[in-house]
Amino acid sequence: MLFSEEFTAEEEARLSPYFTNLDRSTFGLKLPQEVAGALFSRYSRSTKSLRRTFLDEFLGDPTLGLSDLLPGQAEPAADNAALKKARAFYERVLVGYGDDSVAQLGGAHLACEN
């Protein structure tokens, strides 16, 4: 099956630092573990593609500060807003609800859609 998601040139420019490709259904993520885990958690409850979810709900939220993350950077600065928000999400879900499945998503850095 061919990948059918289409992005505008602007969307591609915004997404490309965070994904290994934008035109195939199998791709890698270049995100800190906490952000990837939070993204997969949101994606599992969405009808959107993973990259569209990231674009709309993560890059589209200026309070996250994801534009401050360097592409592919494994350990961004500890005071980075995106990382803080992702860690807070992990804390809330793991401690508040005991959902360790979200923690397991942190190591999943490869996505296959379709």
N, C-alpha and C positions, 0 to 999 in steps of 0.2 A: 504494500500500500504506500502510495506517495504521500509525503507530508504536505498538508494543504494550508497551513497557517501562513498568512501574508502579513508583513509588517511594512510600514512606511519607511522611507529613508531615514527620517528622524528617529523612529522607533528602533530601527536597526543600529543606528549610532549609539543609542542609549543602552541597548541590550548587549551588544557585541563584547564589551569588556567582561561580562559576567558569564558567558556561555561559550562553549567551544565551537558551536555553529548555530545558525538560525534557520537553516533550510532542510534539516533532516529530523526524523523522529527520534533518533538516538543522539544524545549529546551529553557533554559533561558540564558541571557547574563550577565556576571559579568564585566561590563564596566562602566566607568563614562558616564553620560547622554549625554554629547557632543560627545563623541566617538561613542556611540551607535547610535545617530541621524545621524552622518556623515556616519556611516557604512550602516544604512538602506537606506540612500539616494543613496549611491553608488550601493548597492544591487538592488535597484529598476530599475537601468539602466544597469544591468549586466545579462548575461546568466548563470553565475556561482551561486553556492549555497552561502548562507550567510557566512558560515564558510570558504569556499574556497575564497570568496571575501576578508574576513578579513585576511586570511593567505597570499594571494598574494598581496593585495594592502595596507594593514595596517601593518601587521607583517613583510612583505617583504620590507618595506620602513624604513631603519635605521634612517632616519631623523626625523621620528615620535617619536621615543623613547618609544614605547609601552612596551618594555621589562622592563621599569622602573616602570610601573604601577603594584601595588600589586594586585593579583587576588581578585576580589570582593570589592576592596577599593572604597568606595562611593565618597570620596573627596581627590583625590591625591594632592600633593603639587601644589600650584598655578603656579610655574615656570616650571612644567613638560612640555616637548616639545610636547608630544602627545596631552595634553589638550590644549595647546596654539594653535596648528595647528587645532584642532577640533573647538575651539572657533573662530578662524580666518575664517574657512569655514562657520560656522554659520553666522558670521558677513557679509561676502561677499554675501551669498545667501539671507539672510533676508533683509539686507540693500540695497544691489545692485540690487536684483531682486524682492524683496518683496514677496518671496515665504515662507509664514508662515507654509506651510505643512511640511517643514524640521524641524521647531521648534517643531511641534507636534510629530515628530518621536522620540524625546528625551525621552519621557516617555514609549516608546514601548520596553520593555526589554524581551519580550517573542516572539519567532519566531516559526511559523508552516510552514513547506515546504511540497510540494507534495499534 
